[in-house]
């Protein structure tokens, strides 16, 4: 299984301003899933 590190990094950078970590994590996981599939 390959994990798109670039997508995760991009997501983390984009979600950095958000304080809600749970939302940030969910959004990241969804983005990674969409990019992976």
Rosetta blueprint (number, residue, H / E / L):
1 X L
2 X L
3 X L
4 X L
5 X H
6 X H
7 X H
8 X H
9 X H
10 X H
11 X H
12 X H
13 X H
14 X H
15 X H
16 X L
17 X L
18 X L
19 X L
20 X L
21 X H
22 X H
23 X H
24 X H
25 X H
26 X H
27 X H
28 X H
29 X H
30 X H
31 X H
32 X H
33 X H
34 X H
35 X H
36 X H
37 X L
